[in-house]
């Protein structure tokens, strides 16, 4: 009898699972160079009423920003994946695709990713596909194709979380394709007042174009602006998963810009404090909910 009592006292307490809402945004892809395609936005997933197991460490990974391609040095990378994984929980978003560039292998068509990237404007090209996967809604949308017209070449815009990137040089006006629009906060809950994040996420990067034209507009939600080469292409916004803008031609500003890093945010109802966390997440209580927001890798145990 005494042995059973002692064993009961020493046994670890079993806590109930915790119901949380998640926003998981991956890193945005880097823009392409030399009339480059805009980088695709990081994959965006907004999930409600997910069950996190107790007494389990859930690993949080926040996707890094993709690197813009450099015409003289090559390079250019996709954004990193973001996720929360632990026990039976496996939530992830795919990094945005890198913009199509002259300096990197793989042709001038856009690449696929969380959102697809824009095609390069040195030929008539296609945009890359976004990741529909088995998710509803899908993580992101396709990039726009590039269009080549002598003296008016333009790259396509990268796809965003809620819209496709625009085809470059639409109408022959030497204008880079606009990045696809991102999305407002998941169910309007992941706002700046509640998490310290931007409140709008995963816009595609604008495409670059020939000198004298107009770089593609940034996709709302943190995308970077494309350039004609007069100024540097715009970077994707940090912790928003925006795609980097495409570079122009033919100057020192023909390089693609970096994308923006991602973010992972969870909320649960009421006042709640996790058993342990790592990665220095921001914890906020407001409006009857508790929020944890990571802008770097970490973990949470409930």
N, C-alpha and C positions, 0 to 999 in steps of 0.2 A: 504494500500500500504506500509506504513512504517513498519507495523507489519511483512509483508512478507519479506521485506529487512532485518530486524533484525533477523528474523528466519533463513534466508539464511546465514547470517554472523555467527550465532551461531552453525549451523549444522556442524557436523564433516566432514572433507574432505574425499572423497572417492578415495583411491589410486587404481591403477590397480593391478591385481594379478601379482605375480612374477614367472617367469619360472626358475626353478632350476634343477640342476643335484644332485643326492643324492648318497652317499655311507653310508650304514647302516650296521655296523658289531657288532654282539652280543658278549658277553663274552664267552670264551672257557671253556669247562668242565674240572674238576679236574681229574687227573689220578687215576687209581685203585691201590690197594695195593697187595702185595704178589703175584708176577708174574701177575701183574695187566694189564688190558687193558688201552691203551692210551685214554686220554680224547678227545672227539670230538671238532672240531673247532666251534666257534660261527657262526651262520648263517650269510651269506654274501649276501647283496642285493645292486645292482648297478642299479639305475633307472635314466633315462634321461627325461628332459623336463616335470618335475612335476610342477603343478600349485599350488602355495601357496596363499591363500586368504589374502587380505589386511585387516588391522584393526583387526586381529585375532592373539592371542597369541598361538604359536605352541610349545607344550611341547616336549623337547628333553630328552630322557632317554638313558643313556649309560649303557650297561650291565656290571655287576660286574664279576670279575673272579670267576670261580668255584673253590672250595676247594678240594685239593687232599685227598683221604681217608687215614686214619691212622690205621695201623693194630692193635695197642693196644687200640686206643680210638674210633675207628669207624669213622663215618662221610663220607665225600665225597659228593660234590654237583655239579649240572649242572651250567653252566654259566648263567648269567642274560640276559634277552631280551633287545634289543636296539630298539628305535622307535622315530618317529616324528609324533605327533598327534595334530591336531587342525583344526576346521572347517570340511571341507570335506576331509581333508588329514589324512590318516592313513597308515603310512609306518612302518613296523616292521620286525625285524629279530629275530629268535629264538635262545636262548642260546645253546651252545654245550653240549652234553650229558656227564655225569660223567662216567669214566672208570669202568668196571666191577671189583669188588673187593671181597676178602674173607670176609671182615669185615662189609659189608653192606647187607641189605636185598634185595631181588629181583633176586637171582640166579646169575649164573656166565656168562650169556650171556650179550653182550653189550646192552646199552640203546639207545633209539632214541632221537634225538634232532635236532638242526640246522644242525649239522653233527653228525652222530652216533658215539658211542664209541666202543673201542675194547673189545673183550671178554676176560675173565680171562683164564690163562693158566693152572689152576689146574684141568681142564677138557677140553674135546674137546667142544668148545663153538662157538656161532655165534656172529657176530658183530651187533651193532644196526643200524637202518635205519637213513638216513639223511632226512631232511624235503623238499620234493619236493613241497608240497602244490599246489597252483595254479600259482606258479611263474615260470617265464622263464627268465634266467635259474634258476634251483632250488637253494635253499639256501645252500645246502651242500650234502655230500655223506656219504655212509655207512662206519662203522668201519669194521676192519678185525676180523675174529674169532680167538680164542685162541686154542692152540693145546697142548695136554698132551702126552708126551712120558717120561717114567721114566728117570730121570736125565737130561731131556732136555725139560722141560715145558716152554712155552713162550706165553705171551699175545699178542693179536692183536693190530694193530695200530688204532688210532682214525681217522675218516674220515676228509677230508679237503674240502675246497670250490670248488675245481676243480677235485679231485680224491678221490677214496675210500682208506681206510686204508688197509694195507697188512696183510694177515694171519700170525700169529705167527709161529715160528719154521718151516718156509718153507723149506722143504727138510731134516728136522730132525737135523738141525745144532745148536740148542739152541740159536737162534737169535730172539729177539722180533720183532714183525711186525712193519714196518715203518709207520709213520703217513702219511696220504694222503696229497698231495700237496695243498697248498692254491692257491691264485690267485694274480696276479700282479694288480696294481691299476685299478679301473674301467675306461675303455677306455683310460688308461695311463694318466689320469688327476690328480688323487689323489696322487701325488708324494711328496716326502719329501721336495722338493724345493717350492712347492705351499702350503703345509698345515702343515708342521712340523711333520706329521705322518711318519710311517716307509716306506710307499710306497709298502708294500706287506703284505697280510693279510690272516688270517683264515687257518693256517696249522694245521693238526692233531698231537696229541701227539704220540710218539713211545711207543710200548708195552714193559713191563718188562719181564725178563726171569730168569731162574735158575742161581745160583752162578756159575761163570766160563764161562758163555756165554757172549753174546753181546746184550746190550739193543737196542731196536728199534730206528732207526734214526728218527729225528724230521721231520715233514712235512714242506717243505719250506713255509714261510709265518708266522713264529712265533710259530710253535709247539715246545713242549718240548721233550727232548730225554728220552727214557726209560732207565732202568738200570738193571744190574744183581745183584745189591746190593753192589758192590764195592764202588760206589759213589752215591750221592743223585740223584734222577731223576730230569730232567730239567723242569723248569717252562715254561709256555707259555709266549710269549712276551707281555708286557703291551701295551694296545691300539692297539693290532693287532688281538685279538680274538683267539689266538692259544690255542690248547688243551694241558693239562699237561701230562708229561710223566708218564708211569706206573712204579710202584715199583718192586724191585727184590725179591730175596729170598736167604738166610734167615738171615738177619742181621739188623743192625740199619737203613739201607737204603732201607727197604722193603716198605716204605710208598710211595703213589702216590704224585705227585707234583701238585701245583696249576696251573690252566689255566691262560690265560691273559685276561685282561679287553678289552672291545670293544671301538668303536669310531663312531661318527656320523659326516659326513662332507657334506657340501653343497657348491655348487658354482653357480654363476650366471654371465652372461656376463657383461662386462663393469665395471665401478667403482660404487659400491653400498654400502650404509651404512644403516643398519636396523634401524627402528624406535627405537627399544630397544632390548637388549639381556640380559640374565642372564646366570650364570654358567661360566663366564669368558672364552668364546670361543676365539680361536686364529683367528684373521682376517688378511688375506693376499691378496694383489693385485699383480697379475703377469700374464703376457701373455694375457692380455685383459680380465681377469676374476677376480672376487672377491670371496674369499673362507672364509667360517666360519667352524671351526673345534672344536668339543666338545669332551673332554675326561672325562667329568663328567656331571651330569644332569644340565639342564638349560632350556632356552626357547628363542624364537625369534619372534618378531612382525615386520611385514613389512609394 
